[in-house]
């Protein structure tokens, strides 16, 4: 489980937001649960009231919590979800939409798995995972931020074999003969915070899709866990519906 690290370059409110979001995703805080008060969060994590309020505001903008006057702050109820039926990588998706895709790596490293990452990849906390953070472009315009996690035990030489990852799906197929056969995606409507908006060249609090994807191989083993923020004014989801 993450903790707030005052030596980290990430803003404290951003760390607290991620920590609470992880607890919601792991159902430590379940839909409808009341969160600790601002005072309790300040005391527990040794943070200022302003820092805690900024974190809660960001979570509220992302639709994860709701604040009710005189009653407190609660985890939002689960949402009805539907998703596209055709599995595509970002590169394939952009090409199909008539754009020229490009990726800029922001970070790549091997880290220890934790919490939600371990759960999604079905591995133990503390196991090594490959972490790749990329800024995704279409026609040289930023479209989204993606953070990919892959089990290191499956791809120990992945990061040393390429200078920069463009299409992860193509790389896995070419280097390891692994095809992402199926995936499960979850979408939420959110607002970009200051850090995210700057990367995406957007105003603060611009609308975006927050997307989580788990990709599975032919044996239905999880190969990747990806967290994405996609600009809502540039990106859309098409859903095919049919009756049985």
C-alpha positions in Angstrom: 0.0 0.0 0.0 1.3 3.5 -0.8 2.2 6.0 1.8 2.7 9.8 1.7 6.4 10.4 1.2 7.5 14.0 1.9 10.8 13.4 0.1 9.0 12.6 -3.1 9.0 15.2 -5.9 5.2 14.5 -6.4 3.0 17.1 -4.6 1.7 15.9 -1.3 -2.0 16.4 -2.3 -1.3 14.2 -5.4 0.2 11.5 -3.2 -2.7 11.6 -0.8 -5.2 11.5 -3.7 -3.5 8.4 -5.1 -3.4 6.7 -1.7 -7.2 7.2 -1.2 -7.9 6.2 -4.8 -6.0 3.0 -4.3 -7.9 2.2 -1.1 -11.2 2.7 -3.0 -10.0 0.5 -5.9 -9.0 -2.2 -3.4 -12.3 -1.8 -1.6 -10.7 -0.8 1.6 -13.2 2.0 1.2 -16.3 0.5 -0.3 -19.1 2.4 -2.3 -21.1 4.3 0.2 -18.5 4.2 3.0 -17.8 7.4 4.9 -14.2 8.6 4.6 -12.2 10.0 7.5 -12.8 13.7 8.2 -10.3 16.3 7.0 -9.1 16.6 10.6 -8.5 12.9 10.8 -6.6 12.8 7.5 -4.5 15.7 8.5 -3.5 14.0 11.8 -3.0 10.5 10.3 -0.7 11.7 7.5 0.7 14.8 9.1 -0.6 17.1 6.4 -2.0 20.6 6.2 -5.7 21.2 5.9 -5.1 22.8 2.4 -3.3 19.7 1.2 -6.1 17.4 2.3 -8.8 19.6 0.8 -6.9 19.7 -2.5 -6.7 15.9 -2.5 -10.4 15.5 -1.7 -11.4 18.1 -4.3 -9.4 16.2 -7.0 -11.1 12.9 -6.0 -14.5 14.6 -6.1 -13.7 16.0 -9.6 -12.9 12.4 -10.7 -16.2 11.2 -9.5 -14.8 8.9 -6.9 -16.2 10.6 -3.8 -19.2 12.8 -3.0 -19.2 15.5 -0.2 -22.5 16.1 1.6 -22.8 19.2 3.8 -22.9 18.5 7.5 -22.8 14.7 6.8 -19.3 14.1 5.6 -17.4 12.7 2.6 -18.5 9.3 1.1 -17.2 6.9 -1.6 -19.4 7.3 -4.7 -21.7 4.4 -5.5 -20.7 2.0 -8.3 -21.4 3.1 -11.8 -23.1 1.2 -14.7 -20.3 0.3 -17.1 -20.1 -0.7 -20.8 -17.2 -0.9 -23.1 -16.2 -1.4 -26.7 -16.1 -4.9 -28.1 -13.2 -4.5 -30.4 -9.7 -4.8 -28.7 -7.3 -2.2 -30.0 -4.0 -0.7 -28.9 -3.7 3.0 -28.8 -1.6 3.0 -31.9 -4.2 0.9 -33.8 -7.0 3.0 -32.5 -5.5 6.3 -33.6 -4.6 4.9 -37.1 -8.2 3.7 -37.5 -9.4 7.2 -36.6 -7.1 8.7 -39.3 -4.4 10.1 -37.0 -0.6 9.5 -37.0 0.3 8.2 -33.5 3.4 8.9 -31.5 4.6 8.2 -28.0 7.0 10.1 -25.8 8.4 8.2 -22.8 8.3 10.0 -19.5 9.6 7.3 -17.3 10.7 3.6 -17.5 12.0 1.5 -14.6 11.6 -1.7 -12.6 9.6 -1.2 -9.4 8.1 -3.4 -6.7 4.4 -4.3 -7.2 1.9 -2.9 -4.7 -1.8 -2.9 -3.9 -3.9 -2.5 -7.0 -1.1 -3.4 -9.4 -0.6 -6.7 -7.7 -4.3 -7.4 -7.7 -4.8 -6.6 -11.4 -1.7 -8.6 -12.5 -2.5 -11.5 -10.0 1.0 -11.4 -8.4 2.3 -10.9 -4.9 3.1 -7.5 -3.4 6.8 -6.9 -3.6 7.3 -8.8 -6.9 9.0 -6.8 -9.6 7.1 -5.1 -12.4 8.1 -3.1 -15.4 6.7 0.4 -15.2 6.4 2.6 -18.4 4.9 6.0 -18.4 4.2 7.6 -21.8 2.6 10.7 -23.2 0.5 9.6 -26.2 0.2 11.9 -29.3 -2.0 12.0 -32.4 -0.9 14.2 -35.2 1.7 15.7 -32.8 -1.1 16.8 -30.4 -1.1 15.2 -26.8 -4.0 12.9 -26.4 -3.4 11.1 -23.2 -1.1 9.9 -20.4 -0.6 6.2 -20.0 1.1 4.2 -17.2 1.7 0.5 -18.0 2.7 -2.2 -15.6 4.0 -5.6 -16.8 5.3 -8.6 -14.7 9.1 -8.5 -14.8 9.3 -12.3 -14.6 7.7 -12.6 -18.0 9.7 -9.8 -19.8 13.1 -9.5 -17.9 14.9 -8.0 -21.0 12.1 -5.8 -22.3 13.5 -2.4 -21.3 17.1 -3.2 -22.3 16.1 -4.3 -25.8 14.5 -1.1 -27.0 15.4 2.6 -26.6 11.8 3.8 -26.4 8.5 1.9 -26.5 6.1 3.0 -29.1 3.5 0.2 -29.7 3.7 -2.1 -26.7 1.4 -4.7 -28.3 3.7 -4.9 -31.4 6.8 -5.1 -29.2 5.3 -8.0 -27.1 4.4 -9.9 -30.3 7.7 -9.3 -32.1 10.0 -9.9 -29.1 8.1 -12.5 -27.0 5.5 -13.9 -29.4 2.8 -12.8 -27.0 -0.6 -11.5 -28.2 -3.0 -9.6 -26.1 -6.1 -11.6 -26.9 -8.6 -10.0 -24.6 -8.9 -7.1 -22.2 -11.2 -5.6 -19.5 -11.6 -1.9 -19.4 -13.2 0.5 -16.9 -14.0 4.1 -17.8 -14.7 7.1 -15.6 -15.3 10.7 -16.4 -12.8 12.9 -14.5 -11.3 16.4 -14.5 -7.6 16.9 -15.0 -5.6 18.3 -12.2 -2.8 20.8 -12.5 0.0 18.2 -13.2 -2.1 16.2 -15.7 -3.4 19.3 -17.5 0.1 20.7 -18.0 1.3 17.4 -19.6 -1.7 17.4 -21.9 -1.5 21.1 -22.8 -5.0 21.6 -21.4 -6.6 24.0 -18.9 -6.9 22.8 -15.3 -10.1 20.9 -14.6 -10.6 20.0 -18.3 -12.7 16.8 -18.8 -11.0 13.5 -19.5 -11.6 9.8 -19.5 -9.8 7.8 -16.8 -9.3 4.3 -18.2 -8.0 1.1 -16.6 -7.2 -1.8 -18.8 -6.1 -5.4 -17.9 -4.8 -7.2 -21.0 -4.8 -11.0 -21.1 -2.8 -13.5 -23.2 -4.2 -16.6 -25.0 -4.1 -18.5 -21.7 -6.1 -15.8 -20.0 -3.2 -14.7 -17.9 -2.9 -11.0 -17.2 0.0 -9.5 -19.1 -0.5 -5.8 -18.6 -2.3 -3.3 -16.3 -2.6 0.1 -17.9 -3.9 3.4 -16.4 -4.7 6.1 -18.9 -6.0 9.6 -18.9 -7.4 10.5 -22.3 -8.6 14.0 -23.3 -12.4 14.1 -23.6 -12.3 16.8 -26.2 -10.1 14.7 -28.5 -11.1 11.1 -27.6 -14.4 9.2 -27.7 -15.6 5.7 -27.1 -17.8 3.9 -29.5 -20.0 1.1 -28.2 -21.6 -1.6 -30.4 -24.9 -2.7 -29.0 -27.0 -5.6 -30.1 -29.9 -7.8 -28.9 -29.5 -11.5 -28.4 
